Amino acid sequence: VLGRTILDEIHSVRLARAKELLRGGTPPDVVAARCGYSSADVFRHVFRDRTGMTVRRWTLENRV
């Protein structure tokens, strides 16, 4: 109906929360754990695939 898979929606929700935490200064390793990723490496991989940029670059451009 929405044109997205359940997995796409899960990643979307997790990444939205991850971006909030990153903006607030939470370290990526902590963000990964709080958002349900099995490891920081998995989080970084998904983040890059979905946003087109690294966690570090995104954080530098979007930190409050």
PDB file of N, CA, C and O in Angstrom:
ATOM      1  N   VAL A   1       0.828  -1.193   0.000  1.00  0.00           N
ATOM      2  CA  VAL A   1       0.000   0.000   0.000  1.00  0.00           C
ATOM      3  C   VAL A   1       0.874   1.260   0.000  1.00  0.00           C
ATOM      4  O   VAL A   1       0.601   2.203  -0.743  1.00  0.00           O
ATOM      5  N   LEU A   2       1.906   1.276   0.817  1.00  0.00           N
ATOM      6  CA  LEU A   2       2.758   2.467   0.917  1.00  0.00           C
ATOM      7  C   LEU A   2       3.947   2.433  -0.047  1.00  0.00           C
ATOM      8  O   LEU A   2       4.638   3.435  -0.228  1.00  0.00           O
ATOM      9  N   GLY A   3       4.175   1.275  -0.661  1.00  0.00           N
ATOM     10  CA  GLY A   3       5.302   1.168  -1.570  1.00  0.00           C
ATOM     11  C   GLY A   3       6.625   0.940  -0.868  1.00  0.00           C
ATOM     12  O   GLY A   3       7.687   1.117  -1.465  1.00  0.00           O
ATOM     13  N   ARG A   4       6.569   0.544   0.407  1.00  0.00           N
ATOM     14  CA  ARG A   4       7.778   0.265   1.190  1.00  0.00           C
ATOM     15  C   ARG A   4       7.596  -1.084   1.875  1.00  0.00           C
ATOM     16  O   ARG A   4       6.481  -1.508   2.177  1.00  0.00           O
ATOM     17  N   THR A   5       8.723  -1.742   2.107  1.00  0.00           N
ATOM     18  CA  THR A   5       8.655  -2.998   2.844  1.00  0.00           C
ATOM     19  C   THR A   5       8.655  -2.706   4.344  1.00  0.00           C
ATOM     20  O   THR A   5       8.924  -1.586   4.778  1.00  0.00           O
ATOM     21  N   ILE A   6       8.354  -3.723   5.107  1.00  0.00           N
ATOM     22  CA  ILE A   6       8.399  -3.570   6.574  1.00  0.00           C
ATOM     23  C   ILE A   6       9.815  -3.215   7.007  1.00  0.00           C
ATOM     24  O   ILE A   6      10.010  -2.367   7.878  1.00  0.00           O
ATOM     25  N   LEU A   7      10.804  -3.867   6.394  1.00  0.00           N
ATOM     26  CA  LEU A   7      12.189  -3.579   6.740  1.00  0.00           C
ATOM     27  C   LEU A   7      12.542  -2.136   6.422  1.00  0.00           C
ATOM     28  O   LEU A   7      13.239  -1.486   7.201  1.00  0.00           O
ATOM     29  N   ASP A   8      12.072  -1.623   5.289  1.00  0.00           N
ATOM     30  CA  ASP A   8      12.305  -0.211   4.953  1.00  0.00           C
ATOM     31  C   ASP A   8      11.734   0.697   6.033  1.00  0.00           C
ATOM     32  O   ASP A   8      12.372   1.672   6.432  1.00  0.00           O
ATOM     33  N   GLU A   9      10.546   0.382   6.501  1.00  0.00           N
ATOM     34  CA  GLU A   9       9.908   1.199   7.536  1.00  0.00           C
ATOM     35  C   GLU A   9      10.663   1.121   8.857  1.00  0.00           C
ATOM     36  O   GLU A   9      10.821   2.130   9.545  1.00  0.00           O
ATOM     37  N   ILE A  10      11.127  -0.065   9.211  1.00  0.00           N
ATOM     38  CA  ILE A  10      11.926  -0.230  10.439  1.00  0.00           C
ATOM     39  C   ILE A  10      13.182   0.623  10.351  1.00  0.00           C
ATOM     40  O   ILE A  10      13.513   1.343  11.293  1.00  0.00           O
ATOM     41  N   HIS A  11      13.884   0.547   9.226  1.00  0.00           N
ATOM     42  CA  HIS A  11      15.097   1.358   9.055  1.00  0.00           C
ATOM     43  C   HIS A  11      14.767   2.849   9.110  1.00  0.00           C
ATOM     44  O   HIS A  11      15.521   3.628   9.692  1.00  0.00           O
ATOM     45  N   SER A  12      13.679   3.238   8.525  1.00  0.00           N
ATOM     46  CA  SER A  12      13.281   4.645   8.520  1.00  0.00           C
ATOM     47  C   SER A  12      13.061   5.161   9.940  1.00  0.00           C
ATOM     48  O   SER A  12      13.535   6.241  10.293  1.00  0.00           O
ATOM     49  N   VAL A  13      12.355   4.402  10.737  1.00  0.00           N
ATOM     50  CA  VAL A  13      12.084   4.806  12.123  1.00  0.00           C
ATOM     51  C   VAL A  13      13.373   4.825  12.932  1.00  0.00           C
ATOM     52  O   VAL A  13      13.628   5.769  13.679  1.00  0.00           O
ATOM     53  N   ARG A  14      14.181   3.786  12.784  1.00  0.00           N
ATOM     54  CA  ARG A  14      15.451   3.733  13.525  1.00  0.00           C
ATOM     55  C   ARG A  14      16.365   4.898  13.148  1.00  0.00           C
ATOM     56  O   ARG A  14      16.978   5.523  14.013  1.00  0.00           O
ATOM     57  N   LEU A  15      16.449   5.180  11.848  1.00  0.00           N
ATOM     58  CA  LEU A  15      17.335   6.259  11.411  1.00  0.00           C
ATOM     59  C   LEU A  15      16.823   7.635  11.833  1.00  0.00           C
ATOM     60  O   LEU A  15      17.623   8.524  12.122  1.00  0.00           O
ATOM     61  N   ALA A  16      15.534   7.820  11.872  1.00  0.00           N
ATOM     62  CA  ALA A  16      14.996   9.097  12.352  1.00  0.00           C
ATOM     63  C   ALA A  16      15.406   9.311  13.808  1.00  0.00           C
ATOM     64  O   ALA A  16      15.819  10.408  14.184  1.00  0.00           O
ATOM     65  N   ARG A  17      15.292   8.274  14.619  1.00  0.00           N
ATOM     66  CA  ARG A  17      15.695   8.377  16.033  1.00  0.00           C
ATOM     67  C   ARG A  17      17.208   8.563  16.128  1.00  0.00           C
ATOM     68  O   ARG A  17      17.689   9.360  16.933  1.00  0.00           O
ATOM     69  N   ALA A  18      17.949   7.835  15.316  1.00  0.00           N
ATOM     70  CA  ALA A  18      19.408   7.955  15.330  1.00  0.00           C
ATOM     71  C   ALA A  18      19.839   9.382  15.015  1.00  0.00           C
ATOM     72  O   ALA A  18      20.748   9.911  15.655  1.00  0.00           O
ATOM     73  N   LYS A  19      19.200  10.002  14.043  1.00  0.00           N
ATOM     74  CA  LYS A  19      19.542  11.380  13.683  1.00  0.00           C
ATOM     75  C   LYS A  19      19.257  12.342  14.833  1.00  0.00           C
ATOM     76  O   LYS A  19      20.032  13.269  15.068  1.00  0.00           O
ATOM     77  N   GLU A  20      18.165  12.135  15.546  1.00  0.00           N
ATOM     78  CA  GLU A  20      17.870  12.972  16.721  1.00  0.00           C
ATOM     79  C   GLU A  20      18.982  12.849  17.753  1.00  0.00           C
ATOM     80  O   GLU A  20      19.459  13.847  18.293  1.00  0.00           O
ATOM     81  N   LEU A  21      19.389  11.615  18.019  1.00  0.00           N
ATOM     82  CA  LEU A  21      20.436  11.385  19.021  1.00  0.00           C
ATOM     83  C   LEU A  21      21.774  11.966  18.569  1.00  0.00           C
ATOM     84  O   LEU A  21      22.488  12.572  19.367  1.00  0.00           O
ATOM     85  N   LEU A  22      22.113  11.785  17.302  1.00  0.00           N
ATOM     86  CA  LEU A  22      23.372  12.328  16.775  1.00  0.00           C
ATOM     87  C   LEU A  22      23.384  13.852  16.850  1.00  0.00           C
ATOM     88  O   LEU A  22      24.398  14.451  17.209  1.00  0.00           O
ATOM     89  N   ARG A  23      22.255  14.480  16.511  1.00  0.00           N
ATOM     90  CA  ARG A  23      22.165  15.948  16.596  1.00  0.00           C
ATOM     91  C   ARG A  23      22.435  16.431  18.017  1.00  0.00           C
ATOM     92  O   ARG A  23      23.020  17.495  18.220  1.00  0.00           O
ATOM     93  N   GLY A  24      22.009  15.651  18.985  1.00  0.00           N
ATOM     94  CA  GLY A  24      22.193  16.017  20.383  1.00  0.00           C
ATOM     95  C   GLY A  24      23.560  15.696  20.937  1.00  0.00           C
ATOM     96  O   GLY A  24      23.844  15.995  22.097  1.00  0.00           O
ATOM     97  N   GLY A  25      24.416  15.090  20.124  1.00  0.00           N
ATOM     98  CA  GLY A  25      25.784  14.822  20.563  1.00  0.00           C
ATOM     99  C   GLY A  25      26.043  13.425  21.089  1.00  0.00           C
ATOM    100  O   GLY A  25      27.127  13.156  21.606  1.00  0.00           O
ATOM    101  N   THR A  26      25.076  12.531  20.970  1.00  0.00           N
ATOM    102  CA  THR A  26      25.279  11.159  21.419  1.00  0.00           C
ATOM    103  C   THR A  26      26.266  10.465  20.483  1.00  0.00           C
ATOM    104  O   THR A  26      26.123  10.554  19.263  1.00  0.00           O
ATOM    105  N   PRO A  27      27.273   9.770  21.041  1.00  0.00           N
ATOM    106  CA  PRO A  27      28.267   9.090  20.204  1.00  0.00           C
ATOM    107  C   PRO A  27      27.622   7.985  19.348  1.00  0.00           C
ATOM    108  O   PRO A  27      26.668   7.343  19.787  1.00  0.00           O
ATOM    109  N   PRO A  28      28.132   7.766  18.147  1.00  0.00           N
ATOM    110  CA  PRO A  28      27.552   6.771  17.238  1.00  0.00           C
ATOM    111  C   PRO A  28      27.419   5.372  17.835  1.00  0.00           C
ATOM    112  O   PRO A  28      26.432   4.686  17.567  1.00  0.00           O
ATOM    113  N   ASP A  29      28.382   4.937  18.633  1.00  0.00           N
ATOM    114  CA  ASP A  29      28.292   3.601  19.234  1.00  0.00           C
ATOM    115  C   ASP A  29      27.089   3.502  20.159  1.00  0.00           C
ATOM    116  O   ASP A  29      26.413   2.473  20.191  1.00  0.00           O
ATOM    117  N   VAL A  30      26.820   4.549  20.903  1.00  0.00           N
ATOM    118  CA  VAL A  30      25.673   4.578  21.808  1.00  0.00           C
ATOM    119  C   VAL A  30      24.378   4.668  20.995  1.00  0.00           C
ATOM    120  O   VAL A  30      23.389   4.014  21.325  1.00  0.00           O
ATOM    121  N   VAL A  31      24.389   5.467  19.949  1.00  0.00           N
ATOM    122  CA  VAL A  31      23.225   5.589  19.073  1.00  0.00           C
ATOM    123  C   VAL A  31      22.860   4.224  18.496  1.00  0.00           C
ATOM    124  O   VAL A  31      21.690   3.844  18.485  1.00  0.00           O
ATOM    125  N   ALA A  32      23.857   3.492  18.021  1.00  0.00           N
ATOM    126  CA  ALA A  32      23.611   2.171  17.442  1.00  0.00           C
ATOM    127  C   ALA A  32      22.900   1.261  18.437  1.00  0.00           C
ATOM    128  O   ALA A  32      21.926   0.596  18.084  1.00  0.00           O
ATOM    129  N   ALA A  33      23.373   1.231  19.661  1.00  0.00           N
ATOM    130  CA  ALA A  33      22.764   0.374  20.685  1.00  0.00           C
ATOM    131  C   ALA A  33      21.346   0.837  21.024  1.00  0.00           C
ATOM    132  O   ALA A  33      20.436   0.017  21.141  1.00  0.00           O
ATOM    133  N   ARG A  34      21.161   2.127  21.178  1.00  0.00           N
ATOM    134  CA  ARG A  34      19.839   2.652  21.548  1.00  0.00           C
ATOM    135  C   ARG A  34      18.801   2.485  20.442  1.00  0.00           C
ATOM    136  O   ARG A  34      17.601   2.437  20.711  1.00  0.00           O
ATOM    137  N   CYS A  35      19.263   2.396  19.207  1.00  0.00           N
ATOM    138  CA  CYS A  35      18.336   2.288  18.080  1.00  0.00           C
ATOM    139  C   CYS A  35      18.151   0.849  17.599  1.00  0.00           C
ATOM    140  O   CYS A  35      17.497   0.609  16.584  1.00  0.00           O
ATOM    141  N   GLY A  36      18.724  -0.098  18.324  1.00  0.00           N
ATOM    142  CA  GLY A  36      18.464  -1.500  18.042  1.00  0.00           C
ATOM    143  C   GLY A  36      19.347  -2.170  17.009  1.00  0.00           C
ATOM    144  O   GLY A  36      19.011  -3.250  16.524  1.00  0.00           O
ATOM    145  N   TYR A  37      20.459  -1.560  16.663  1.00  0.00           N
ATOM    146  CA  TYR A  37      21.374  -2.195  15.719  1.00  0.00           C
ATOM    147  C   TYR A  37      22.273  -3.175  16.470  1.00  0.00           C
ATOM    148  O   TYR A  37      22.623  -2.942  17.627  1.00  0.00           O
ATOM    149  N   SER A  38      22.639  -4.257  15.818  1.00  0.00           N
ATOM    150  CA  SER A  38      23.427  -5.303  16.468  1.00  0.00           C
ATOM    151  C   SER A  38      24.862  -4.866  16.748  1.00  0.00           C
ATOM    152  O   SER A  38      25.530  -5.425  17.617  1.00  0.00           O
ATOM    153  N   SER A  39      25.326  -3.869  16.012  1.00  0.00           N
ATOM    154  CA  SER A  39      26.672  -3.342  16.243  1.00  0.00           C
ATOM    155  C   SER A  39      26.774  -1.955  15.623  1.00  0.00           C
ATOM    156  O   SER A  39      25.933  -1.549  14.821  1.00  0.00           O
ATOM    157  N   ALA A  40      27.816  -1.246  16.011  1.00  0.00           N
ATOM    158  CA  ALA A  40      28.057   0.080  15.445  1.00  0.00           C
ATOM    159  C   ALA A  40      28.387  -0.028  13.959  1.00  0.00           C
ATOM    160  O   ALA A  40      28.039   0.859  13.181  1.00  0.00           O
ATOM    161  N   ASP A  41      29.058  -1.114  13.561  1.00  0.00           N
ATOM    162  CA  ASP A  41      29.395  -1.303  12.146  1.00  0.00           C
ATOM    163  C   ASP A  41      28.139  -1.480  11.300  1.00  0.00           C
ATOM    164  O   ASP A  41      28.041  -0.923  10.206  1.00  0.00           O
ATOM    165  N   VAL A  42      27.184  -2.251  11.800  1.00  0.00           N
ATOM    166  CA  VAL A  42      25.926  -2.443  11.073  1.00  0.00           C
ATOM    167  C   VAL A  42      25.201  -1.100  10.959  1.00  0.00           C
ATOM    168  O   VAL A  42      24.687  -0.755   9.895  1.00  0.00           O
ATOM    169  N   PHE A  43      25.165  -0.350  12.055  1.00  0.00           N
ATOM    170  CA  PHE A  43      24.534   0.965  12.041  1.00  0.00           C
ATOM    171  C   PHE A  43      25.181   1.858  10.994  1.00  0.00           C
ATOM    172  O   PHE A  43      24.482   2.477  10.191  1.00  0.00           O
ATOM    173  N   ARG A  44      26.495   1.932  10.993  1.00  0.00           N
ATOM    174  CA  ARG A  44      27.201   2.788  10.032  1.00  0.00           C
ATOM    175  C   ARG A  44      26.915   2.372   8.590  1.00  0.00           C
ATOM    176  O   ARG A  44      26.737   3.219   7.715  1.00  0.00           O
ATOM    177  N   HIS A  45      26.875   1.073   8.353  1.00  0.00           N
ATOM    178  CA  HIS A  45      26.596   0.568   7.003  1.00  0.00           C
ATOM    179  C   HIS A  45      25.185   0.962   6.551  1.00  0.00           C
ATOM    180  O   HIS A  45      25.004   1.481   5.450  1.00  0.00           O
ATOM    181  N   VAL A  46      24.197   0.713   7.399  1.00  0.00           N
ATOM    182  CA  VAL A  46      22.812   1.060   7.065  1.00  0.00           C
ATOM    183  C   VAL A  46      22.678   2.573   6.888  1.00  0.00           C
ATOM    184  O   VAL A  46      22.025   3.041   5.955  1.00  0.00           O
ATOM    185  N   PHE A  47      23.299   3.328   7.784  1.00  0.00           N
ATOM    186  CA  PHE A  47      23.219   4.788   7.709  1.00  0.00           C
ATOM    187  C   PHE A  47      23.752   5.289   6.373  1.00  0.00           C
ATOM    188  O   PHE A  47      23.118   6.113   5.713  1.00  0.00           O
ATOM    189  N   ARG A  48      24.915   4.788   5.980  1.00  0.00           N
ATOM    190  CA  ARG A  48      25.516   5.232   4.719  1.00  0.00           C
ATOM    191  C   ARG A  48      24.651   4.826   3.526  1.00  0.00           C
ATOM    192  O   ARG A  48      24.448   5.615   2.603  1.00  0.00           O
ATOM    193  N   ASP A  49      24.146   3.597   3.550  1.00  0.00           N
ATOM    194  CA  ASP A  49      23.292   3.131   2.444  1.00  0.00           C
ATOM    195  C   ASP A  49      22.026   3.971   2.319  1.00  0.00           C
ATOM    196  O   ASP A  49      21.593   4.279   1.209  1.00  0.00           O
ATOM    197  N   ARG A  50      21.437   4.340   3.437  1.00  0.00           N
ATOM    198  CA  ARG A  50      20.146   5.037   3.418  1.00  0.00           C
ATOM    199  C   ARG A  50      20.263   6.549   3.250  1.00  0.00           C
ATOM    200  O   ARG A  50      19.368   7.179   2.686  1.00  0.00           O
ATOM    201  N   THR A  51      21.359   7.140   3.733  1.00  0.00           N
ATOM    202  CA  THR A  51      21.492   8.596   3.663  1.00  0.00           C
ATOM    203  C   THR A  51      22.472   9.073   2.592  1.00  0.00           C
ATOM    204  O   THR A  51      22.439  10.235   2.187  1.00  0.00           O
ATOM    205  N   GLY A  52      23.337   8.180   2.139  1.00  0.00           N
ATOM    206  CA  GLY A  52      24.329   8.565   1.137  1.00  0.00           C
ATOM    207  C   GLY A  52      25.539   9.272   1.709  1.00  0.00           C
ATOM    208  O   GLY A  52      26.367   9.795   0.964  1.00  0.00           O
ATOM    209  N   MET A  53      25.646   9.290   3.033  1.00  0.00           N
ATOM    210  CA  MET A  53      26.826   9.891   3.654  1.00  0.00           C
ATOM    211  C   MET A  53      27.195   9.140   4.925  1.00  0.00           C
ATOM    212  O   MET A  53      26.387   8.402   5.488  1.00  0.00           O
ATOM    213  N   THR A  54      28.427   9.342   5.361  1.00  0.00           N
ATOM    214  CA  THR A  54      28.867   8.673   6.575  1.00  0.00           C
ATOM    215  C   THR A  54      28.215   9.315   7.794  1.00  0.00           C
ATOM    216  O   THR A  54      27.724  10.442   7.734  1.00  0.00           O
ATOM    217  N   VAL A  55      28.220   8.581   8.895  1.00  0.00           N
ATOM    218  CA  VAL A  55      27.687   9.110  10.150  1.00  0.00           C
ATOM    219  C   VAL A  55      28.469  10.364  10.544  1.00  0.00           C
ATOM    220  O   VAL A  55      27.881  11.362  10.959  1.00  0.00           O
ATOM    221  N   ARG A  56      29.763  10.310  10.416  1.00  0.00           N
ATOM    222  CA  ARG A  56      30.602  11.453  10.803  1.00  0.00           C
ATOM    223  C   ARG A  56      30.269  12.699   9.983  1.00  0.00           C
ATOM    224  O   ARG A  56      30.082  13.785  10.532  1.00  0.00           O
ATOM    225  N   ARG A  57      30.198  12.528   8.672  1.00  0.00           N
ATOM    226  CA  ARG A  57      29.896  13.686   7.811  1.00  0.00           C
ATOM    227  C   ARG A  57      28.513  14.250   8.138  1.00  0.00           C
ATOM    228  O   ARG A  57      28.346  15.463   8.271  1.00  0.00           O
ATOM    229  N   TRP A  58      27.524  13.363   8.266  1.00  0.00           N
ATOM    230  CA  TRP A  58      26.168  13.815   8.574  1.00  0.00           C
ATOM    231  C   TRP A  58      26.147  14.579   9.903  1.00  0.00           C
ATOM    232  O   TRP A  58      25.509  15.624  10.026  1.00  0.00           O
ATOM    233  N   THR A  59      26.851  14.039  10.880  1.00  0.00           N
ATOM    234  CA  THR A  59      26.880  14.666  12.211  1.00  0.00           C
ATOM    235  C   THR A  59      27.520  16.046  12.141  1.00  0.00           C
ATOM    236  O   THR A  59      27.010  16.997  12.733  1.00  0.00           O
ATOM    237  N   LEU A  60      28.623  16.163  11.430  1.00  0.00           N
ATOM    238  CA  LEU A  60      29.290  17.462  11.305  1.00  0.00           C
ATOM    239  C   LEU A  60      28.407  18.493  10.628  1.00  0.00           C
ATOM    240  O   LEU A  60      28.467  19.675  10.966  1.00  0.00           O
ATOM    241  N   GLU A  61      27.592  18.065   9.681  1.00  0.00           N
ATOM    242  CA  GLU A  61      26.733  18.984   8.942  1.00  0.00           C
ATOM    243  C   GLU A  61      25.418  19.281   9.653  1.00  0.00           C
ATOM    244  O   GLU A  61      24.735  20.244   9.303  1.00  0.00           O
ATOM    245  N   ASN A  62      25.053  18.470  10.645  1.00  0.00           N
ATOM    246  CA  ASN A  62      23.722  18.604  11.245  1.00  0.00           C
ATOM    247  C   ASN A  62      23.684  18.765  12.758  1.00  0.00           C
ATOM    248  O   ASN A  62      22.603  18.826  13.344  1.00  0.00           O
ATOM    249  N   ARG A  63      24.827  18.833  13.387  1.00  0.00           N
ATOM    250  CA  ARG A  63      24.854  18.949  14.842  1.00  0.00           C
ATOM    251  C   ARG A  63      24.317  20.294  15.280  1.00  0.00           C
ATOM    252  O   ARG A  63      24.580  21.322  14.655  1.00  0.00           O
ATOM    253  N   VAL A  64      23.564  20.273  16.357  1.00  0.00           N
ATOM    254  CA  VAL A  64      22.965  21.500  16.896  1.00  0.00           C
ATOM    255  C   VAL A  64      23.992  22.257  17.711  1.00  0.00           C
ATOM    256  O   VAL A  64      23.689  23.320  18.252  1.00  0.00           O
TER     257      VAL A  64
END
